Amino acid sequence: MADTFVKIATVTVGSGGASAIEFTSIPSTYTDLCVKFSTRGVGSYDIIQTSIYFNNDNASVYSQRNVYGNDGSVYSNTTSPRGNFILQYSQAALSTTNTFASGEMYIPNYAGSTDKSVSFETVTENNSSTGYITALTAGLFDKTDAINRIFLGTNGVGNWAEYSTATLYGISNS
């Protein structure tokens, strides 16, 4: 198990929003990576999906299995290789005001020379007696290249709202 989390970078979306949150030039000096994020979309939607890809590679090299709950019901689905990971979901303009979704992405052995497994946990927040969505996702990045760039977008729908934040940590077993 990891002993040391080192903050590599934090991105906070400024006034006017942003179409993506990106981490570039990620060093290969750690054992694992972890991204913790708090996001909200803008636009005339209740919720939006989060799109994630690595190394500017949006070819069909991402597969995932999702298990998620929505207001007391449980669902699951699997995606075939596609051009990105899609996470369930983040609040947008039509959901509870000033409320952000939160999540975590964990990438073990990100600099290794084998395919990369990735795990995600996400939850949308709601200021009422019913919730939105809580999800666990297991993913596979079917490439042997070290991950040196991470892109978090809004899956082509709107922008990230001001104050959406993501922090990248390098993790070392030392």
Contacts in CASP RR format, 6 or more apart in sequence:
PFRMAT RR
TARGET T0000
AUTHOR 0000-0000-0000
METHOD contacts of the structure
MODEL  1
MADTFVKIATVTVGSGGASAIEFTSIPSTYTDLCVKFSTRGVGSYDIIQT
SIYFNNDNASVYSQRNVYGNDGSVYSNTTSPRGNFILQYSQAALSTTNTF
ASGEMYIPNYAGSTDKSVSFETVTENNSSTGYITALTAGLFDKTDAINRI
FLGTNGVGNWAEYSTATLYGISNS
1 173 0 8 1.000
2 31 0 8 1.000
2 32 0 8 1.000
2 171 0 8 1.000
2 172 0 8 1.000
2 173 0 8 1.000
3 172 0 8 1.000
3 173 0 8 1.000
3 174 0 8 1.000
4 171 0 8 1.000
4 172 0 8 1.000
4 174 0 8 1.000
5 34 0 8 1.000
5 169 0 8 1.000
5 170 0 8 1.000
5 171 0 8 1.000
6 30 0 8 1.000
6 169 0 8 1.000
6 170 0 8 1.000
6 171 0 8 1.000
6 172 0 8 1.000
7 167 0 8 1.000
7 168 0 8 1.000
7 169 0 8 1.000
7 170 0 8 1.000
8 23 0 8 1.000
8 26 0 8 1.000
8 27 0 8 1.000
8 168 0 8 1.000
8 169 0 8 1.000
8 170 0 8 1.000
9 23 0 8 1.000
9 167 0 8 1.000
9 168 0 8 1.000
10 165 0 8 1.000
10 166 0 8 1.000
10 167 0 8 1.000
10 168 0 8 1.000
11 21 0 8 1.000
11 22 0 8 1.000
11 23 0 8 1.000
11 165 0 8 1.000
11 166 0 8 1.000
11 167 0 8 1.000
12 163 0 8 1.000
12 164 0 8 1.000
12 165 0 8 1.000
13 21 0 8 1.000
13 160 0 8 1.000
13 161 0 8 1.000
13 162 0 8 1.000
13 163 0 8 1.000
13 164 0 8 1.000
13 165 0 8 1.000
14 162 0 8 1.000
14 163 0 8 1.000
15 162 0 8 1.000
16 159 0 8 1.000
16 162 0 8 1.000
17 42 0 8 1.000
17 159 0 8 1.000
17 160 0 8 1.000
17 161 0 8 1.000
17 162 0 8 1.000
17 164 0 8 1.000
18 159 0 8 1.000
18 160 0 8 1.000
18 164 0 8 1.000
19 153 0 8 1.000
19 154 0 8 1.000
19 156 0 8 1.000
19 158 0 8 1.000
19 159 0 8 1.000
19 160 0 8 1.000
20 151 0 8 1.000
20 152 0 8 1.000
20 153 0 8 1.000
20 154 0 8 1.000
20 160 0 8 1.000
21 37 0 8 1.000
21 39 0 8 1.000
21 151 0 8 1.000
21 152 0 8 1.000
21 153 0 8 1.000
21 160 0 8 1.000
21 164 0 8 1.000
21 166 0 8 1.000
22 149 0 8 1.000
22 150 0 8 1.000
22 151 0 8 1.000
22 152 0 8 1.000
23 35 0 8 1.000
23 149 0 8 1.000
23 150 0 8 1.000
23 166 0 8 1.000
23 168 0 8 1.000
24 148 0 8 1.000
24 149 0 8 1.000
25 148 0 8 1.000
25 149 0 8 1.000
26 33 0 8 1.000
26 110 0 8 1.000
26 147 0 8 1.000
26 148 0 8 1.000
26 149 0 8 1.000
26 150 0 8 1.000
26 168 0 8 1.000
28 110 0 8 1.000
28 111 0 8 1.000
28 146 0 8 1.000
28 148 0 8 1.000
29 172 0 8 1.000
30 110 0 8 1.000
30 111 0 8 1.000
30 170 0 8 1.000
30 171 0 8 1.000
30 172 0 8 1.000
31 108 0 8 1.000
31 109 0 8 1.000
31 170 0 8 1.000
31 171 0 8 1.000
31 172 0 8 1.000
31 173 0 8 1.000
32 106 0 8 1.000
32 107 0 8 1.000
32 108 0 8 1.000
32 109 0 8 1.000
32 110 0 8 1.000
32 170 0 8 1.000
32 171 0 8 1.000
33 105 0 8 1.000
33 106 0 8 1.000
33 107 0 8 1.000
33 110 0 8 1.000
33 147 0 8 1.000
33 150 0 8 1.000
33 168 0 8 1.000
33 169 0 8 1.000
33 170 0 8 1.000
33 171 0 8 1.000
34 104 0 8 1.000
34 105 0 8 1.000
34 106 0 8 1.000
34 107 0 8 1.000
34 168 0 8 1.000
34 169 0 8 1.000
34 170 0 8 1.000
34 171 0 8 1.000
35 104 0 8 1.000
35 105 0 8 1.000
35 150 0 8 1.000
35 152 0 8 1.000
35 166 0 8 1.000
35 167 0 8 1.000
35 168 0 8 1.000
35 169 0 8 1.000
36 102 0 8 1.000
36 103 0 8 1.000
36 104 0 8 1.000
36 166 0 8 1.000
36 167 0 8 1.000
36 169 0 8 1.000
37 102 0 8 1.000
37 103 0 8 1.000
37 104 0 8 1.000
37 105 0 8 1.000
37 152 0 8 1.000
37 164 0 8 1.000
37 165 0 8 1.000
37 166 0 8 1.000
37 167 0 8 1.000
38 100 0 8 1.000
38 101 0 8 1.000
38 102 0 8 1.000
38 103 0 8 1.000
38 164 0 8 1.000
38 165 0 8 1.000
38 166 0 8 1.000
39 50 0 8 1.000
39 90 0 8 1.000
39 91 0 8 1.000
39 100 0 8 1.000
39 101 0 8 1.000
39 102 0 8 1.000
39 152 0 8 1.000
39 160 0 8 1.000
39 161 0 8 1.000
39 164 0 8 1.000
39 165 0 8 1.000
39 166 0 8 1.000
40 90 0 8 1.000
40 91 0 8 1.000
40 92 0 8 1.000
40 99 0 8 1.000
40 100 0 8 1.000
40 101 0 8 1.000
40 160 0 8 1.000
40 161 0 8 1.000
40 163 0 8 1.000
40 164 0 8 1.000
41 48 0 8 1.000
41 90 0 8 1.000
41 91 0 8 1.000
41 92 0 8 1.000
41 93 0 8 1.000
41 154 0 8 1.000
41 158 0 8 1.000
41 159 0 8 1.000
41 160 0 8 1.000
41 161 0 8 1.000
41 164 0 8 1.000
42 92 0 8 1.000
42 93 0 8 1.000
42 158 0 8 1.000
42 159 0 8 1.000
42 160 0 8 1.000
42 161 0 8 1.000
43 92 0 8 1.000
43 93 0 8 1.000
43 157 0 8 1.000
43 158 0 8 1.000
43 159 0 8 1.000
44 92 0 8 1.000
44 93 0 8 1.000
44 94 0 8 1.000
45 92 0 8 1.000
45 93 0 8 1.000
45 94 0 8 1.000
45 157 0 8 1.000
45 158 0 8 1.000
46 91 0 8 1.000
46 92 0 8 1.000
46 94 0 8 1.000
46 95 0 8 1.000
47 89 0 8 1.000
47 90 0 8 1.000
47 91 0 8 1.000
47 92 0 8 1.000
47 95 0 8 1.000
47 124 0 8 1.000
47 132 0 8 1.000
47 133 0 8 1.000
48 89 0 8 1.000
48 90 0 8 1.000
48 92 0 8 1.000
48 154 0 8 1.000
48 155 0 8 1.000
48 157 0 8 1.000
48 158 0 8 1.000
49 86 0 8 1.000
49 87 0 8 1.000
49 88 0 8 1.000
49 89 0 8 1.000
49 90 0 8 1.000
49 154 0 8 1.000
49 155 0 8 1.000
49 157 0 8 1.000
50 86 0 8 1.000
50 87 0 8 1.000
50 89 0 8 1.000
50 90 0 8 1.000
50 122 0 8 1.000
50 152 0 8 1.000
50 153 0 8 1.000
50 154 0 8 1.000
50 155 0 8 1.000
51 84 0 8 1.000
51 85 0 8 1.000
51 86 0 8 1.000
51 87 0 8 1.000
51 151 0 8 1.000
51 152 0 8 1.000
51 153 0 8 1.000
51 154 0 8 1.000
51 155 0 8 1.000
51 156 0 8 1.000
52 84 0 8 1.000
52 85 0 8 1.000
52 86 0 8 1.000
52 87 0 8 1.000
52 105 0 8 1.000
52 150 0 8 1.000
52 151 0 8 1.000
52 152 0 8 1.000
52 153 0 8 1.000
53 62 0 8 1.000
53 83 0 8 1.000
53 84 0 8 1.000
53 85 0 8 1.000
53 151 0 8 1.000
54 116 0 8 1.000
54 141 0 8 1.000
54 143 0 8 1.000
54 147 0 8 1.000
54 149 0 8 1.000
54 150 0 8 1.000
54 151 0 8 1.000
55 143 0 8 1.000
55 145 0 8 1.000
55 147 0 8 1.000
55 148 0 8 1.000
55 149 0 8 1.000
56 149 0 8 1.000
56 151 0 8 1.000
57 143 0 8 1.000
57 145 0 8 1.000
58 83 0 8 1.000
58 84 0 8 1.000
59 83 0 8 1.000
60 80 0 8 1.000
60 81 0 8 1.000
60 82 0 8 1.000
60 83 0 8 1.000
61 81 0 8 1.000
61 83 0 8 1.000
61 141 0 8 1.000
61 142 0 8 1.000
61 143 0 8 1.000
62 79 0 8 1.000
62 81 0 8 1.000
62 82 0 8 1.000
62 83 0 8 1.000
62 84 0 8 1.000
62 85 0 8 1.000
62 139 0 8 1.000
62 140 0 8 1.000
62 141 0 8 1.000
62 142 0 8 1.000
63 78 0 8 1.000
63 79 0 8 1.000
63 80 0 8 1.000
63 81 0 8 1.000
63 82 0 8 1.000
63 139 0 8 1.000
63 140 0 8 1.000
63 142 0 8 1.000
64 78 0 8 1.000
64 79 0 8 1.000
64 85 0 8 1.000
64 86 0 8 1.000
64 137 0 8 1.000
64 138 0 8 1.000
64 139 0 8 1.000
64 140 0 8 1.000
65 76 0 8 1.000
65 77 0 8 1.000
65 78 0 8 1.000
65 137 0 8 1.000
65 138 0 8 1.000
65 139 0 8 1.000
66 75 0 8 1.000
66 76 0 8 1.000
66 77 0 8 1.000
66 78 0 8 1.000
66 79 0 8 1.000
66 88 0 8 1.000
66 135 0 8 1.000
66 136 0 8 1.000
66 137 0 8 1.000
67 74 0 8 1.000
67 75 0 8 1.000
67 76 0 8 1.000
67 135 0 8 1.000
67 136 0 8 1.000
67 137 0 8 1.000
68 74 0 8 1.000
68 75 0 8 1.000
68 76 0 8 1.000
68 88 0 8 1.000
68 133 0 8 1.000
68 134 0 8 1.000
68 135 0 8 1.000
68 136 0 8 1.000
69 75 0 8 1.000
69 133 0 8 1.000
69 134 0 8 1.000
69 135 0 8 1.000
70 131 0 8 1.000
70 132 0 8 1.000
70 133 0 8 1.000
71 130 0 8 1.000
71 131 0 8 1.000
71 132 0 8 1.000
79 86 0 8 1.000
81 142 0 8 1.000
84 155 0 8 1.000
85 118 0 8 1.000
85 120 0 8 1.000
85 137 0 8 1.000
85 139 0 8 1.000
86 155 0 8 1.000
87 120 0 8 1.000
87 122 0 8 1.000
87 135 0 8 1.000
87 137 0 8 1.000
88 122 0 8 1.000
88 133 0 8 1.000
88 135 0 8 1.000
88 137 0 8 1.000
89 101 0 8 1.000
89 122 0 8 1.000
89 124 0 8 1.000
89 132 0 8 1.000
89 133 0 8 1.000
89 135 0 8 1.000
90 100 0 8 1.000
90 101 0 8 1.000
90 122 0 8 1.000
90 124 0 8 1.000
90 154 0 8 1.000
91 99 0 8 1.000
91 100 0 8 1.000
91 101 0 8 1.000
91 124 0 8 1.000
91 125 0 8 1.000
91 132 0 8 1.000
92 157 0 8 1.000
92 158 0 8 1.000
95 124 0 8 1.000
95 126 0 8 1.000
95 132 0 8 1.000
96 125 0 8 1.000
96 126 0 8 1.000
96 127 0 8 1.000
96 128 0 8 1.000
99 125 0 8 1.000
99 126 0 8 1.000
99 127 0 8 1.000
100 125 0 8 1.000
100 163 0 8 1.000
100 164 0 8 1.000
101 122 0 8 1.000
101 123 0 8 1.000
101 124 0 8 1.000
101 125 0 8 1.000
102 122 0 8 1.000
102 123 0 8 1.000
102 125 0 8 1.000
103 120 0 8 1.000
103 121 0 8 1.000
103 122 0 8 1.000
103 123 0 8 1.000
104 120 0 8 1.000
104 121 0 8 1.000
104 122 0 8 1.000
105 118 0 8 1.000
105 119 0 8 1.000
105 120 0 8 1.000
106 118 0 8 1.000
106 119 0 8 1.000
106 120 0 8 1.000
107 116 0 8 1.000
107 117 0 8 1.000
107 118 0 8 1.000
107 147 0 8 1.000
108 116 0 8 1.000
108 117 0 8 1.000
109 116 0 8 1.000
109 117 0 8 1.000
110 116 0 8 1.000
110 146 0 8 1.000
110 147 0 8 1.000
111 146 0 8 1.000
111 147 0 8 1.000
112 144 0 8 1.000
112 146 0 8 1.000
113 144 0 8 1.000
113 146 0 8 1.000
114 144 0 8 1.000
115 140 0 8 1.000
115 141 0 8 1.000
115 142 0 8 1.000
115 143 0 8 1.000
115 144 0 8 1.000
116 140 0 8 1.000
116 141 0 8 1.000
116 143 0 8 1.000
116 147 0 8 1.000
117 138 0 8 1.000
117 139 0 8 1.000
117 140 0 8 1.000
117 141 0 8 1.000
118 138 0 8 1.000
118 139 0 8 1.000
118 140 0 8 1.000
118 141 0 8 1.000
119 136 0 8 1.000
119 137 0 8 1.000
119 138 0 8 1.000
119 139 0 8 1.000
120 135 0 8 1.000
120 136 0 8 1.000
120 137 0 8 1.000
120 138 0 8 1.000
120 139 0 8 1.000
121 135 0 8 1.000
121 136 0 8 1.000
121 137 0 8 1.000
122 133 0 8 1.000
122 134 0 8 1.000
122 135 0 8 1.000
122 137 0 8 1.000
123 133 0 8 1.000
123 134 0 8 1.000
123 135 0 8 1.000
124 131 0 8 1.000
124 132 0 8 1.000
124 133 0 8 1.000
124 134 0 8 1.000
125 131 0 8 1.000
125 132 0 8 1.000
126 132 0 8 1.000
141 147 0 8 1.000
150 168 0 8 1.000
152 166 0 8 1.000
153 160 0 8 1.000
154 160 0 8 1.000
END
